[in-house]
Amino acid sequence: MSAHRPDPDLLLPPEVLDRWQQRVTDVAGEPVGQLFRAGLHRTLARTLHVLDDDTVFVITGDIPAMWLRDSATQMLPYLRLAAEDPQGPLADLLVGIVRRQTAFIAHDPYANAFNAEANGRCHEPRDLSDDPWLWERKYEVDSLCFPLLLAHQVWSATGRTDHLGDGFVRAATAAVETLDRETDHEARSDYRFVRPDSGPLETLDRDGLGTPVGVTGMTWSGFRPSDDACTYGYNVPANLMAVHVLRRLADLLPTEPALVARAADLADRLAAGIEQHGLIQHPVHGEIWAYEVDGLGRHVLMDDANMPGLLSLPLVSAVGADDERYQRTRSFVLSKDNPFYFVGSVAAGVGSPHTRDRYVWPIALAVEGLTTDDTARRHELLALIERTTAGTGHVHESFDVDDDSQFSRPWFSWADSMFCALALSLLD
């Protein structure tokens, strides 16, 4: 399948980009405005590939594969811009991305990252999967949820429905069936993931089945949004996101009442499972959501910088930022009680076991800003991200809280986009 890169100046004309940059500069200063412009343009100029079928393949940045999660979150700031011209080329681009995502879900709902064509490229040749379309086959609940969320966001921002045809119905059906099947992973699922001779975050126990879980009503996930293996199979923020997107299908599929009803029933079961098994009583913070549980009495108390995480719930689920349970959970996440909250001389924020100890993620800093109504704090976080690029002009995946010249991934488009989304939020 051939591909070409679209002209970024057609997607976002320089005069339009100038206007948005000036608006950001007016509220946040010139350095933030310049990085905003660079990040917004860079994703359009370097990550997009229009395929023969007019769908759009999106790379993550310095890795030549399309992650279902990343390609949705990379588009977050463009939704607002596309709303100004619902039939314009930027809106067309968003439609094309959803159509590509849903084609991939229909192809294999258990995969998290794909190639632009069946070329056999992959992250690790020793994985069990030999499908040449798959870059990686780590099953993550959020990989099904983010394309459905983006589809709803495109519809909401532009009124467009041309991404909601037969291909979307096939993908939504596959997503619902998969999420339902994985409510009883032990008995009903044939999914396995084995990566030989790798660390515990890269493979699943019990010959790829994963650690034991009980039936809870929630849906199982092999891997977290970080692409790291779940300690326990029920990732609570991913389940909360699934509840949200399953219920939103009613907006998108008014001519598919049976599928909508099945999705709503599944959402109700997931929600009930979360209420029964996904909450813990913390001695300091009170009743909060756990990060992962197994339905057998064990849980993980932490948060991860990737989305969906506990901190990002108002962005990806129906949980409001003013929800009392969310506020208690947020207090935990942004405290020393979260083992992945790091404080240093340069920054303080949420990191991840996916990266080095005491490395904070700008994505999490942006999420912290996007989930607070404290305008002053949003300004602080935006300025913090801007001044911790080590002079590269790129928002990195993560950096050392004591030295931002020590960072991971020189170009990570998702981080650029989250910075841009935070900058746009100040215009409200």
VEXDOVO-455054 format. One record per residue (C-alpha): residue in three letters; x, y, z. Coordinates in nm, 4 decimals. Layout:
N
+------+----------+----------+----------+
: resn :        u :        v :        w :
+------+----------+----------+----------+
:  ALA :        X :        Y :        Z :
...
+------+----------+----------+----------+
//
This chain:
428
+------+----------+----------+----------+
: resn :        u :        v :        w :
+------+----------+----------+----------+
:  MET :   0.0000 :   0.0000 :   0.0000 :
:  SER :   0.1516 :   0.3324 :  -0.1054 :
:  ALA :   0.1412 :   0.6425 :   0.1089 :
:  HIS :   0.2116 :   1.0118 :   0.0850 :
:  ARG :   0.2562 :   1.2859 :   0.3389 :
:  PRO :  -0.0029 :   1.5637 :   0.3256 :
:  ASP :   0.1097 :   1.9254 :   0.3051 :
:  PRO :   0.0912 :   2.0589 :   0.6637 :
:  ASP :   0.0273 :   2.4097 :   0.5309 :
:  LEU :  -0.2919 :   2.2871 :   0.3661 :
:  LEU :  -0.4063 :   2.1172 :   0.6844 :
:  LEU :  -0.3269 :   2.4185 :   0.8994 :
:  PRO :  -0.2530 :   2.7286 :   0.6879 :
:  PRO :   0.0280 :   2.9511 :   0.8204 :
:  GLU :  -0.2082 :   3.2409 :   0.8821 :
:  VAL :  -0.4327 :   3.0191 :   1.0953 :
:  LEU :  -0.1322 :   2.8833 :   1.2843 :
:  ASP :  -0.0101 :   3.2420 :   1.3333 :
:  ARG :  -0.3421 :   3.3364 :   1.4883 :
:  TRP :  -0.3452 :   3.0473 :   1.7331 :
:  GLN :   0.0187 :   3.1039 :   1.8217 :
:  GLN :  -0.0502 :   3.4702 :   1.8954 :
:  ARG :  -0.3452 :   3.3829 :   2.1165 :
:  VAL :  -0.1288 :   3.1424 :   2.3184 :
:  THR :   0.1554 :   3.3942 :   2.3316 :
:  ASP :  -0.0791 :   3.6606 :   2.4642 :
:  VAL :  -0.1753 :   3.4478 :   2.7633 :
:  ALA :   0.1406 :   3.2417 :   2.8220 :
:  GLY :   0.4367 :   3.4315 :   2.6782 :
:  GLU :   0.6620 :   3.4044 :   2.3755 :
:  PRO :   0.8605 :   3.0893 :   2.4695 :
:  VAL :   0.5407 :   2.8912 :   2.5252 :
:  GLY :   0.3910 :   3.0318 :   2.2050 :
:  GLN :   0.6948 :   2.9270 :   2.0021 :
:  LEU :   0.6982 :   2.5723 :   2.1396 :
:  PHE :   0.3227 :   2.5501 :   2.0856 :
:  ARG :   0.3636 :   2.6422 :   1.7205 :
:  ALA :   0.6551 :   2.4021 :   1.6694 :
:  GLY :   0.4745 :   2.1105 :   1.8305 :
:  LEU :   0.1485 :   2.1728 :   1.6478 :
:  HIS :   0.3235 :   2.1937 :   1.3124 :
:  ARG :   0.5656 :   1.9064 :   1.3750 :
:  THR :   0.2967 :   1.6426 :   1.4238 :
:  LEU :   0.1225 :   1.7464 :   1.1010 :
:  ALA :   0.4476 :   1.7633 :   0.9057 :
:  ARG :   0.6174 :   1.4454 :   1.0226 :
:  THR :   0.3752 :   1.1832 :   1.1572 :
:  LEU :   0.0996 :   1.1589 :   0.8947 :
:  HIS :   0.0792 :   0.9280 :   0.5950 :
:  VAL :  -0.2278 :   0.9196 :   0.3713 :
:  LEU :  -0.2809 :   0.5693 :   0.2330 :
:  ASP :  -0.4404 :   0.4606 :  -0.0955 :
:  ASP :  -0.7828 :   0.4240 :   0.0658 :
:  ASP :  -0.7662 :   0.7815 :   0.2038 :
:  THR :  -0.7237 :   0.6559 :   0.5574 :
:  VAL :  -0.4414 :   0.8135 :   0.7580 :
:  PHE :  -0.1557 :   0.6269 :   0.9232 :
:  VAL :   0.0051 :   0.8100 :   1.2165 :
:  ILE :   0.3476 :   0.7261 :   1.3591 :
:  THR :   0.4289 :   0.8039 :   1.7218 :
:  GLY :   0.7374 :   1.0095 :   1.6443 :
:  ASP :   1.0682 :   0.8248 :   1.6564 :
:  ILE :   0.9048 :   0.4805 :   1.6111 :
:  PRO :   0.7619 :   0.4009 :   1.2633 :
:  ALA :   0.4440 :   0.2306 :   1.3848 :
:  MET :   0.0882 :   0.3405 :   1.4601 :
:  TRP :  -0.0313 :   0.2886 :   1.8157 :
:  LEU :  -0.4093 :   0.3029 :   1.8482 :
:  ARG :  -0.3814 :   0.4946 :   2.1755 :
:  ASP :  -0.1095 :   0.7378 :   2.0728 :
:  SER :  -0.2602 :   0.8217 :   1.7352 :
:  ALA :  -0.5815 :   0.9263 :   1.9117 :
:  THR :  -0.4166 :   1.1354 :   2.1830 :
:  GLN :  -0.1846 :   1.2980 :   1.9287 :
:  MET :  -0.4940 :   1.4530 :   1.7729 :
:  LEU :  -0.6310 :   1.6124 :   2.0905 :
:  PRO :  -0.5384 :   1.9759 :   2.0137 :
:  TYR :  -0.6510 :   1.9506 :   1.6512 :
:  LEU :  -1.0092 :   1.8720 :   1.7461 :
:  ARG :  -1.0548 :   2.2285 :   1.8642 :
:  LEU :  -0.9035 :   2.3705 :   1.5473 :
:  ALA :  -1.1062 :   2.1429 :   1.3198 :
:  ALA :  -1.4283 :   2.2588 :   1.4832 :
:  GLU :  -1.3793 :   2.5954 :   1.3097 :
:  ASP :  -1.3971 :   2.4292 :   0.9657 :
:  PRO :  -1.5928 :   2.1012 :   0.9937 :
:  GLN :  -1.5649 :   2.0211 :   0.6236 :
:  GLY :  -1.2058 :   2.1368 :   0.5893 :
:  PRO :  -0.8849 :   1.9369 :   0.5351 :
:  LEU :  -0.8017 :   1.9123 :   0.9056 :
:  ALA :  -1.1412 :   1.7582 :   0.9795 :
:  ASP :  -1.0917 :   1.5276 :   0.6790 :
:  LEU :  -0.7633 :   1.4193 :   0.8361 :
:  LEU :  -0.9313 :   1.3290 :   1.1658 :
:  VAL :  -1.1946 :   1.1272 :   0.9813 :
:  GLY :  -0.9197 :   0.9422 :   0.7944 :
:  ILE :  -0.7385 :   0.8591 :   1.1174 :
:  VAL :  -1.0509 :   0.7115 :   1.2762 :
:  ARG :  -1.1148 :   0.5047 :   0.9649 :
:  ARG :  -0.7591 :   0.3663 :   0.9759 :
:  GLN :  -0.7855 :   0.2916 :   1.3494 :
:  THR :  -1.1141 :   0.1093 :   1.3102 :
:  ALA :  -0.9801 :  -0.0938 :   1.0173 :
:  PHE :  -0.6973 :  -0.2087 :   1.2426 :
:  ILE :  -0.9350 :  -0.2987 :   1.5273 :
:  ALA :  -1.1468 :  -0.5043 :   1.2894 :
:  HIS :  -0.8305 :  -0.6773 :   1.1686 :
:  ASP :  -0.7126 :  -0.7726 :   1.5194 :
:  PRO :  -0.8755 :  -0.6256 :   1.8312 :
:  TYR :  -0.5949 :  -0.7636 :   2.0513 :
:  ALA :  -0.3133 :  -0.5673 :   1.8856 :
:  ASN :  -0.1890 :  -0.2329 :   2.0108 :
:  ALA :   0.0395 :  -0.1181 :   1.7276 :
:  PHE :   0.0378 :  -0.1703 :   1.3509 :
:  ASN :   0.2382 :  -0.1272 :   1.0322 :
:  ALA :   0.1250 :   0.0837 :   0.7377 :
:  GLU :   0.1328 :  -0.2290 :   0.5235 :
:  ALA :   0.1867 :  -0.6016 :   0.5689 :
:  ASN :   0.5651 :  -0.5667 :   0.5731 :
:  GLY :   0.6436 :  -0.7860 :   0.8749 :
:  ARG :   0.8177 :  -0.5127 :   1.0719 :
:  CYS :   0.7794 :  -0.5582 :   1.4446 :
:  HIS :   0.9119 :  -0.4549 :   1.7811 :
:  GLU :   1.0249 :  -0.8060 :   1.8721 :
:  PRO :   1.0469 :  -1.0942 :   1.6205 :
:  ARG :   1.0264 :  -1.3541 :   1.8993 :
:  ASP :   0.6690 :  -1.2647 :   1.9972 :
:  LEU :   0.4065 :  -1.5317 :   1.9351 :
:  SER :   0.2303 :  -1.3332 :   1.6619 :
:  ASP :   0.3493 :  -1.3696 :   1.3024 :
:  ASP :   0.0891 :  -1.1380 :   1.1459 :
:  PRO :   0.2866 :  -0.9051 :   0.9128 :
:  TRP :   0.0460 :  -0.6170 :   0.9844 :
:  LEU :   0.1300 :  -0.6116 :   1.3540 :
:  TRP :   0.4118 :  -0.4125 :   1.5056 :
:  GLU :   0.3114 :  -0.5461 :   1.8469 :
:  ARG :   0.0254 :  -0.7544 :   1.9904 :
:  LYS :   0.0079 :  -0.6442 :   2.3502 :
:  TYR :  -0.3573 :  -0.6465 :   2.4482 :
:  GLU :  -0.4507 :  -0.3199 :   2.6189 :
:  VAL :  -0.8092 :  -0.2213 :   2.6905 :
:  ASP :  -0.7289 :   0.1414 :   2.6062 :
:  SER :  -0.6303 :   0.0417 :   2.2510 :
:  LEU :  -0.9956 :  -0.0384 :   2.1891 :
:  CYS :  -1.1249 :   0.2614 :   2.3837 :
:  PHE :  -0.9234 :   0.5494 :   2.2407 :
:  PRO :  -1.0374 :   0.5071 :   1.8774 :
:  LEU :  -1.3996 :   0.4940 :   1.9952 :
:  LEU :  -1.3397 :   0.8050 :   2.2036 :
:  LEU :  -1.1752 :   0.9860 :   1.9108 :
:  ALA :  -1.4668 :   0.8897 :   1.6861 :
:  HIS :  -1.7040 :   1.0503 :   1.9352 :
:  GLN :  -1.4823 :   1.3587 :   1.9718 :
:  VAL :  -1.4682 :   1.4070 :   1.5935 :
:  TRP :  -1.8466 :   1.3751 :   1.5707 :
:  SER :  -1.8949 :   1.6153 :   1.8613 :
:  ALA :  -1.6476 :   1.8751 :   1.7305 :
:  THR :  -1.7442 :   1.8707 :   1.3633 :
:  GLY :  -2.0794 :   1.6964 :   1.3283 :
:  ARG :  -1.9160 :   1.4617 :   1.0779 :
:  THR :  -2.0486 :   1.1074 :   1.0405 :
:  ASP :  -1.8464 :   0.9841 :   0.7421 :
:  HIS :  -1.6164 :   0.7926 :   0.9787 :
:  LEU :  -1.9130 :   0.6009 :   1.1233 :
:  GLY :  -1.9977 :   0.3684 :   0.8360 :
:  ASP :  -1.9769 :  -0.0089 :   0.8021 :
:  GLY :  -1.6103 :  -0.0147 :   0.9013 :
:  PHE :  -1.6868 :   0.1595 :   1.2282 :
:  VAL :  -1.9718 :  -0.0825 :   1.2995 :
:  ARG :  -1.7361 :  -0.3785 :   1.2441 :
:  ALA :  -1.4759 :  -0.2276 :   1.4753 :
:  ALA :  -1.7277 :  -0.1364 :   1.7449 :
:  THR :  -1.8695 :  -0.4882 :   1.7275 :
:  ALA :  -1.5211 :  -0.6380 :   1.7606 :
:  ALA :  -1.4440 :  -0.4080 :   2.0532 :
:  VAL :  -1.7637 :  -0.4953 :   2.2393 :
:  GLU :  -1.7160 :  -0.8672 :   2.1780 :
:  THR :  -1.3546 :  -0.8555 :   2.2950 :
:  LEU :  -1.4226 :  -0.6508 :   2.6066 :
:  ASP :  -1.7101 :  -0.8863 :   2.6905 :
:  ARG :  -1.5034 :  -1.2001 :   2.6325 :
:  GLU :  -1.2302 :  -1.0694 :   2.8593 :
:  THR :  -1.4671 :  -1.0315 :   3.1548 :
:  ASP :  -1.3897 :  -1.4016 :   3.2049 :
:  HIS :  -1.0340 :  -1.4190 :   3.0808 :
:  GLU :  -0.9481 :  -1.7501 :   3.2457 :
:  ALA :  -1.2337 :  -1.9451 :   3.0892 :
:  ARG :  -1.3202 :  -1.7661 :   2.7637 :
:  SER :  -1.0043 :  -1.6104 :   2.6224 :
:  ASP :  -0.7448 :  -1.7700 :   2.3975 :
:  TYR :  -0.5214 :  -1.4593 :   2.4036 :
:  ARG :  -0.1623 :  -1.5278 :   2.5082 :
:  PHE :   0.1470 :  -1.3117 :   2.5017 :
:  VAL :   0.4967 :  -1.4484 :   2.5478 :
:  ARG :   0.8172 :  -1.2546 :   2.4869 :
:  PRO :   1.1018 :  -1.4985 :   2.5548 :
:  ASP :   1.3987 :  -1.4010 :   2.7704 :
:  SER :   1.2507 :  -1.0656 :   2.8660 :
:  GLY :   1.1816 :  -0.8842 :   3.1911 :
:  PRO :   0.8522 :  -0.9117 :   3.3825 :
:  LEU :   0.7106 :  -0.5952 :   3.2266 :
:  GLU :   0.7464 :  -0.7383 :   2.8737 :
:  THR :   0.5737 :  -1.0764 :   2.9002 :
:  LEU :   0.2794 :  -1.2425 :   3.0768 :
:  ASP :   0.3046 :  -1.5139 :   3.3414 :
:  ARG :   0.1726 :  -1.8687 :   3.3051 :
:  ASP :   0.2845 :  -1.9145 :   2.9451 :
:  GLY :   0.1227 :  -1.5921 :   2.8373 :
:  LEU :  -0.2090 :  -1.6188 :   3.0215 :
:  GLY :  -0.1186 :  -1.3628 :   3.2877 :
:  THR :  -0.1445 :  -1.3642 :   3.6654 :
:  PRO :  -0.4569 :  -1.5345 :   3.8070 :
:  VAL :  -0.7750 :  -1.3261 :   3.8308 :
:  GLY :  -1.1255 :  -1.3834 :   3.9573 :
:  VAL :  -1.4433 :  -1.2926 :   3.7708 :
:  THR :  -1.5423 :  -0.9436 :   3.8862 :
:  GLY :  -1.7585 :  -0.7942 :   3.6130 :
:  MET :  -1.4619 :  -0.5878 :   3.4943 :
:  THR :  -1.2732 :  -0.6551 :   3.1724 :
:  TRP :  -0.9197 :  -0.7948 :   3.1745 :
:  SER :  -0.6133 :  -0.6313 :   3.0200 :
:  GLY :  -0.2760 :  -0.7926 :   2.9600 :
:  PHE :  -0.0883 :  -0.4641 :   2.9445 :
:  ARG :  -0.1115 :  -0.1102 :   3.0743 :
:  PRO :  -0.1251 :   0.2053 :   2.8597 :
:  SER :   0.2535 :   0.2189 :   2.9082 :
:  ASP :   0.2793 :  -0.1140 :   2.7163 :
:  ASP :   0.4065 :  -0.2694 :   3.0424 :
:  ALA :   0.2476 :  -0.5915 :   3.1678 :
:  CYS :  -0.0261 :  -0.5509 :   3.4264 :
:  THR :   0.0635 :  -0.6758 :   3.7716 :
:  TYR :  -0.3039 :  -0.7687 :   3.8155 :
:  GLY :  -0.5365 :  -0.8046 :   3.5213 :
:  TYR :  -0.8056 :  -0.5482 :   3.5966 :
:  ASN :  -0.6748 :  -0.1994 :   3.5214 :
:  VAL :  -0.9231 :   0.0293 :   3.6919 :
:  PRO :  -0.8778 :   0.3513 :   3.4896 :
:  ALA :  -0.8993 :   0.1532 :   3.1647 :
:  ASN :  -1.2244 :  -0.0037 :   3.2866 :
:  LEU :  -1.3656 :   0.3392 :   3.3736 :
:  MET :  -1.2735 :   0.4567 :   3.0243 :
:  ALA :  -1.4413 :   0.1512 :   2.8729 :
:  VAL :  -1.7635 :   0.2276 :   3.0593 :
:  HIS :  -1.7601 :   0.5774 :   2.9133 :
:  VAL :  -1.6929 :   0.4900 :   2.5486 :
:  LEU :  -1.9358 :   0.1990 :   2.5473 :
:  ARG :  -2.2155 :   0.4287 :   2.6590 :
:  ARG :  -2.1195 :   0.6904 :   2.3984 :
:  LEU :  -2.1839 :   0.4422 :   2.1169 :
:  ALA :  -2.5511 :   0.5338 :   2.1459 :
:  ASP :  -2.4643 :   0.8752 :   1.9995 :
:  LEU :  -2.2673 :   0.7301 :   1.7113 :
:  LEU :  -2.4756 :   0.4278 :   1.6091 :
:  PRO :  -2.8451 :   0.5213 :   1.6187 :
:  THR :  -2.9184 :   0.2636 :   1.3459 :
:  GLU :  -2.7577 :  -0.0240 :   1.5414 :
:  PRO :  -2.9878 :  -0.0641 :   1.8436 :
:  ALA :  -2.8834 :  -0.4218 :   1.9204 :
:  LEU :  -2.5132 :  -0.3328 :   1.9332 :
:  VAL :  -2.5841 :  -0.0205 :   2.1384 :
:  ALA :  -2.7909 :  -0.2228 :   2.3862 :
:  ARG :  -2.5184 :  -0.4850 :   2.4164 :
:  ALA :  -2.2584 :  -0.2135 :   2.4764 :
:  ALA :  -2.4756 :  -0.0451 :   2.7405 :
:  ASP :  -2.5305 :  -0.3743 :   2.9219 :
:  LEU :  -2.1559 :  -0.4417 :   2.9215 :
:  ALA :  -2.0883 :  -0.0887 :   3.0497 :
:  ASP :  -2.3276 :  -0.1481 :   3.3389 :
:  ARG :  -2.1507 :  -0.4720 :   3.4303 :
:  LEU :  -1.8086 :  -0.3070 :   3.4164 :
:  ALA :  -1.9302 :  -0.0192 :   3.6322 :
:  ALA :  -2.0743 :  -0.2559 :   3.8905 :
:  GLY :  -1.7479 :  -0.4508 :   3.8980 :
:  ILE :  -1.5473 :  -0.1341 :   3.9547 :
:  GLU :  -1.7718 :  -0.0346 :   4.2435 :
:  GLN :  -1.7387 :  -0.3760 :   4.4051 :
:  HIS :  -1.3712 :  -0.4511 :   4.3408 :
:  GLY :  -1.1909 :  -0.1371 :   4.2200 :
:  LEU :  -1.2005 :   0.0762 :   4.5358 :
:  ILE :  -0.9820 :   0.0680 :   4.8457 :
:  GLN :  -0.9799 :   0.2545 :   5.1744 :
:  HIS :  -0.6529 :   0.4445 :   5.2046 :
:  PRO :  -0.5443 :   0.5390 :   5.5578 :
:  VAL :  -0.4568 :   0.8959 :   5.4526 :
:  HIS :  -0.6677 :   0.9769 :   5.1473 :
:  GLY :  -0.9872 :   0.7823 :   5.2203 :
:  GLU :  -1.1795 :   0.5837 :   4.9599 :
:  ILE :  -0.9926 :   0.5963 :   4.6303 :
:  TRP :  -0.9634 :   0.3912 :   4.3117 :
:  ALA :  -0.6877 :   0.1350 :   4.2972 :
:  TYR :  -0.4758 :   0.1264 :   3.9825 :
:  GLU :  -0.5099 :  -0.2504 :   3.9341 :
:  VAL :  -0.6891 :  -0.5343 :   4.1104 :
:  ASP :  -0.7176 :  -0.9083 :   4.0552 :
:  GLY :  -1.0598 :  -0.9805 :   4.2051 :
:  LEU :  -0.8925 :  -1.2161 :   4.4503 :
:  GLY :  -0.8137 :  -0.9583 :   4.7158 :
:  ARG :  -0.4925 :  -0.8094 :   4.5793 :
:  HIS :  -0.4426 :  -0.4592 :   4.4405 :
:  VAL :  -0.1794 :  -0.2140 :   4.3170 :
:  LEU :  -0.1787 :   0.1380 :   4.4581 :
:  MET :  -0.0030 :   0.3700 :   4.2136 :
:  ASP :  -0.0632 :   0.5760 :   3.9043 :
:  ASP :   0.1206 :   0.5788 :   3.5750 :
:  ALA :   0.1970 :   0.8823 :   3.3609 :
:  ASN :   0.0302 :   0.7280 :   3.0560 :
:  MET :  -0.3381 :   0.7693 :   2.9695 :
:  PRO :  -0.5749 :   0.6380 :   3.0798 :
:  GLY :  -0.4489 :   0.6715 :   3.4341 :
:  LEU :  -0.6216 :   0.7729 :   3.7524 :
:  LEU :  -0.5114 :   1.1353 :   3.7149 :
:  SER :  -0.6522 :   1.1554 :   3.3606 :
:  LEU :  -0.9997 :   1.0197 :   3.4407 :
:  PRO :  -1.1818 :   1.3510 :   3.3695 :
:  LEU :  -1.0278 :   1.3507 :   3.0193 :
:  VAL :  -1.1148 :   0.9924 :   2.9246 :
:  SER :  -1.4171 :   0.8891 :   3.1306 :
:  ALA :  -1.7416 :   1.0197 :   3.2744 :
:  VAL :  -1.5687 :   1.0978 :   3.6049 :
:  GLY :  -1.5761 :   1.4735 :   3.6597 :
:  ALA :  -1.2819 :   1.6720 :   3.7921 :
:  ASP :  -1.5033 :   1.7841 :   4.0821 :
:  ASP :  -1.6031 :   1.4280 :   4.1754 :
:  GLU :  -1.5171 :   1.3762 :   4.5429 :
:  ARG :  -1.3770 :   1.0284 :   4.4846 :
:  TYR :  -1.1636 :   1.1632 :   4.2015 :
:  GLN :  -1.0361 :   1.4460 :   4.4198 :
:  ARG :  -0.9301 :   1.1982 :   4.6893 :
:  THR :  -0.7652 :   0.9765 :   4.4283 :
:  ARG :  -0.5931 :   1.2793 :   4.2775 :
:  SER :  -0.4603 :   1.3732 :   4.6207 :
:  PHE :  -0.3052 :   1.0264 :   4.6427 :
:  VAL :  -0.1609 :   1.0377 :   4.2907 :
:  LEU :   0.0080 :   1.3757 :   4.3479 :
:  SER :   0.1692 :   1.2712 :   4.6754 :
:  LYS :   0.4586 :   1.0647 :   4.8053 :
:  ASP :   0.2089 :   0.7828 :   4.8668 :
:  ASN :   0.2119 :   0.7188 :   4.4919 :
:  PRO :   0.5397 :   0.5314 :   4.4348 :
:  PHE :   0.5727 :   0.6937 :   4.0920 :
:  TYR :   0.5333 :   1.0546 :   4.2029 :
:  PHE :   0.8784 :   1.2100 :   4.1956 :
:  VAL :   1.0013 :   1.5399 :   4.3396 :
:  GLY :   1.3328 :   1.6934 :   4.2369 :
:  SER :   1.5126 :   2.0225 :   4.1980 :
:  VAL :   1.3792 :   2.0778 :   3.8438 :
:  ALA :   1.0293 :   1.9299 :   3.8521 :
:  ALA :   0.7733 :   1.7268 :   4.0439 :
:  GLY :   0.5228 :   1.4986 :   3.8791 :
:  VAL :   0.4111 :   1.1497 :   3.7863 :
:  GLY :   0.6487 :   0.9058 :   3.6201 :
:  SER :   0.6223 :   0.5429 :   3.5175 :
:  PRO :   0.7870 :   0.2054 :   3.5697 :
:  HIS :   0.8238 :   0.2153 :   3.1907 :
:  THR :   1.1061 :   0.4685 :   3.2251 :
:  ARG :   1.3903 :   0.5299 :   3.4681 :
:  ASP :   1.3451 :   0.5968 :   3.8361 :
:  ARG :   1.2818 :   0.9653 :   3.9129 :
:  TYR :   1.1916 :   1.0474 :   3.5533 :
:  VAL :   0.8734 :   1.2555 :   3.5287 :
:  TRP :   0.6565 :   1.2630 :   3.2166 :
:  PRO :   0.5456 :   1.5913 :   3.0533 :
:  ILE :   0.2272 :   1.4079 :   2.9481 :
:  ALA :   0.1402 :   1.3698 :   3.3162 :
:  LEU :   0.2275 :   1.7341 :   3.3833 :
:  ALA :  -0.0109 :   1.8345 :   3.1037 :
:  VAL :  -0.2799 :   1.6016 :   3.2388 :
:  GLU :  -0.2402 :   1.7570 :   3.5829 :
:  GLY :  -0.3045 :   2.0966 :   3.4255 :
:  LEU :  -0.5945 :   1.9830 :   3.2091 :
:  THR :  -0.7756 :   1.8338 :   3.5082 :
:  THR :  -0.7630 :   2.1371 :   3.7379 :
:  ASP :  -0.9591 :   2.4622 :   3.7295 :
:  ASP :  -0.6656 :   2.6422 :   3.8939 :
:  THR :  -0.5535 :   2.8726 :   3.6136 :
:  ALA :  -0.2360 :   2.9729 :   3.7940 :
:  ARG :  -0.1360 :   2.6081 :   3.8259 :
:  ARG :  -0.2005 :   2.5523 :   3.4563 :
:  HIS :   0.0355 :   2.8400 :   3.3780 :
:  GLU :   0.2996 :   2.6943 :   3.6091 :
:  LEU :   0.2816 :   2.3519 :   3.4491 :
:  LEU :   0.2896 :   2.4912 :   3.0965 :
:  ALA :   0.5988 :   2.6973 :   3.1787 :
:  LEU :   0.7582 :   2.3964 :   3.3485 :
:  ILE :   0.7164 :   2.1791 :   3.0391 :
:  GLU :   0.8520 :   2.4547 :   2.8150 :
:  ARG :   1.1699 :   2.5050 :   3.0184 :
:  THR :   1.2501 :   2.1329 :   3.0551 :
:  THR :   1.3140 :   2.0462 :   2.6901 :
:  ALA :   1.6925 :   2.0652 :   2.7431 :
:  GLY :   1.7079 :   2.3245 :   2.4675 :
:  THR :   1.5983 :   2.0757 :   2.1994 :
:  GLY :   1.2654 :   2.2394 :   2.1173 :
:  HIS :   1.0945 :   1.9020 :   2.1694 :
:  VAL :   0.8706 :   1.7898 :   2.4537 :
:  HIS :   1.0203 :   1.4571 :   2.5579 :
:  GLU :   0.8676 :   1.1358 :   2.6822 :
:  SER :   1.0275 :   1.1789 :   3.0263 :
:  PHE :   1.3155 :   1.3557 :   3.1982 :
:  ASP :   1.5114 :   1.3407 :   3.5212 :
:  VAL :   1.3467 :   1.5533 :   3.7913 :
:  ASP :   1.6904 :   1.6895 :   3.8821 :
:  ASP :   1.8347 :   1.7327 :   3.5315 :
:  ASP :   1.6175 :   1.7725 :   3.2219 :
:  SER :   1.9180 :   1.7132 :   2.9946 :
:  GLN :   1.8692 :   1.3466 :   3.0874 :
:  PHE :   1.5593 :   1.2407 :   2.8975 :
:  SER :   1.3975 :   0.9558 :   2.7045 :
:  ARG :   1.2843 :   0.9647 :   2.3412 :
:  PRO :   1.4142 :   1.2683 :   2.1528 :
:  TRP :   1.0858 :   1.3043 :   1.9656 :
:  PHE :   0.7552 :   1.1856 :   2.1070 :
:  SER :   0.4586 :   1.3371 :   1.9256 :
:  TRP :   0.2066 :   1.2540 :   2.1992 :
:  ALA :   0.4013 :   1.4728 :   2.4434 :
:  ASP :   0.4040 :   1.7608 :   2.1933 :
:  SER :   0.0281 :   1.7314 :   2.1527 :
:  MET :  -0.0466 :   1.7249 :   2.5243 :
:  PHE :   0.1576 :   2.0419 :   2.5693 :
:  CYS :  -0.0402 :   2.2043 :   2.2872 :
:  ALA :  -0.3698 :   2.0929 :   2.4408 :
:  LEU :  -0.2713 :   2.2435 :   2.7751 :
:  ALA :  -0.1762 :   2.5695 :   2.6045 :
:  LEU :  -0.5127 :   2.5827 :   2.4261 :
:  SER :  -0.6929 :   2.5246 :   2.7558 :
:  LEU :  -0.5663 :   2.8615 :   2.8790 :
:  LEU :  -0.7660 :   3.0305 :   2.6030 :
:  ASP :  -1.0847 :   2.9233 :   2.7798 :
+------+----------+----------+----------+
//
